[in-house]
């Protein structure tokens, strides 16, 4: 019998998809990476990508997540 062991240190990947890659998906990515970055790797996408929403940046900055926003810009 062959046993396959999955490395317990491997992070699961999470994709947040929205129509315009709006503030919601940008904030979801930042929060997931900030709060559970040790277990999950978060990405975002949109069918009509746009610039980073300034409200997402401002909101995450207010709760001390600024360092997790830099990868979003």
C-alpha positions in Angstrom: 0.0 0.0 0.0 1.3 3.5 -0.9 0.5 6.3 1.4 0.6 9.9 0.3 1.4 12.4 3.0 0.5 16.1 2.5 3.0 18.4 4.0 1.2 20.1 6.9 3.1 23.3 6.3 1.6 23.8 2.8 -0.7 26.7 2.6 -4.1 26.4 0.9 -4.9 28.9 -1.8 -7.9 31.1 -1.8 -9.2 33.0 -4.8 -11.6 35.9 -4.4 -13.3 36.8 -7.7 -15.5 39.7 -8.4 -16.7 41.4 -11.6 -14.5 44.5 -11.3 -11.9 43.2 -8.8 -13.5 45.8 -6.5 -12.7 46.9 -3.0 -14.4 43.7 -1.5 -11.9 41.3 -3.2 -9.0 43.6 -2.5 -9.9 43.8 1.2 -10.6 40.0 1.4 -7.1 39.3 0.0 -5.5 41.7 2.4 -7.4 40.4 5.5 -6.9 36.8 4.6 -3.2 37.2 4.2 -2.9 39.3 7.3 -5.0 37.1 9.6 -4.4 33.6 8.2 -1.3 34.1 6.0 0.4 31.2 7.9 -2.3 28.7 6.6 -3.7 30.4 3.5 -2.3 32.2 0.5 -5.0 34.6 -0.9 -5.3 36.0 -4.4 -7.9 38.2 -6.1 -9.1 38.5 -9.7 -11.8 40.2 -11.7 -13.4 39.8 -15.1 -12.9 43.5 -15.6 -9.8 44.3 -13.5 -9.3 47.9 -12.3 -6.9 49.8 -10.1 -6.6 49.3 -6.4 -9.6 50.9 -4.8 -8.4 53.8 -2.6 -11.2 52.9 -0.1 -9.8 49.4 0.3 -6.4 50.8 1.0 -7.7 53.4 3.5 -9.9 50.9 5.3 -7.2 48.3 5.7 -4.8 51.1 6.9 -7.2 52.1 9.6 -7.1 48.7 11.2 -3.4 48.3 11.0 -3.1 46.1 7.9 -1.0 48.5 5.9 1.8 46.1 5.4 -0.5 43.6 3.7 -1.7 46.1 1.2 1.7 46.7 -0.5 1.4 43.5 -2.5 -1.9 44.8 -3.7 -0.6 47.9 -5.3 
